[in-house]
Amino acid sequence: MNRIIFCKFLKKKAEGQDYQIYPGTLGKRIYNEISKLAWNMWISKQTILINEKKLNTFSVNDRKIIEKHMINFLFKNIK
């Protein structure tokens, strides 16, 4: 059964994630507040970010940069 949430990114009701896709407290927030569509938009943006800035996902520092951009994109981006 599809889980419907109010997506804070899209500012409307949409299908929620099937499971928590990111660890920790931030992951719980994403699960409860970010739709599948918004998450897929982030994944596309993340790919561009990693390629343009030549980030390495094995690097702790680079993962912190990616997480910072993710928070800004999902929660501070006003549409």
C-alpha positions in Angstrom: 0.0 0.0 0.0 1.3 3.4 -0.9 2.1 5.7 2.0 0.9 9.3 1.4 2.7 12.1 3.2 2.7 15.9 2.9 6.0 16.5 1.1 7.8 19.6 2.5 9.8 19.9 -0.7 6.9 19.7 -3.2 4.5 21.5 -0.7 1.7 18.9 -1.5 0.6 15.4 -0.7 2.6 12.7 -2.5 3.7 9.1 -2.2 6.2 8.7 0.6 9.3 6.5 0.8 8.7 2.7 1.3 11.4 2.6 4.0 14.0 4.8 5.6 16.6 5.4 2.9 19.0 7.5 5.0 20.4 6.6 8.4 19.8 8.4 11.7 17.6 11.3 12.7 17.9 13.0 9.4 16.8 9.7 7.7 13.7 9.7 9.9 12.9 13.3 8.9 13.4 12.4 5.2 11.1 9.3 5.5 8.4 11.4 7.2 8.6 14.6 5.1 10.1 13.9 1.7 8.3 12.1 -1.1 9.7 9.6 -3.5 9.5 12.2 -6.3 11.4 14.8 -4.3 14.0 12.2 -3.3 14.5 11.2 -7.0 15.0 14.9 -7.8 17.7 15.0 -5.1 19.4 11.9 -6.5 19.7 13.6 -9.9 21.0 16.7 -8.3 23.5 14.7 -6.2 24.9 13.0 -9.3 25.6 16.3 -10.9 27.1 17.7 -7.7 29.4 14.6 -7.3 30.6 14.9 -10.9 31.0 18.7 -11.1 32.9 18.9 -7.8 34.7 15.6 -8.3 33.6 14.3 -4.9 34.5 10.9 -3.7 31.7 9.1 -1.8 34.3 7.0 0.1 35.7 10.2 1.7 34.1 11.3 5.0 34.7 15.0 4.2 33.1 14.6 0.8 30.1 12.8 2.3 29.7 15.7 4.7 29.6 18.1 1.8 27.0 16.0 0.0 24.9 15.8 3.1 25.0 19.6 3.6 23.9 20.1 0.0 21.1 17.5 0.5 19.7 19.3 3.5 19.8 22.6 1.7 18.1 21.1 -1.4 15.4 19.1 0.4 14.5 21.4 3.3 15.7 24.9 2.6 14.8 25.1 -1.1 11.7 27.2 -1.5 9.6 26.6 -4.5 
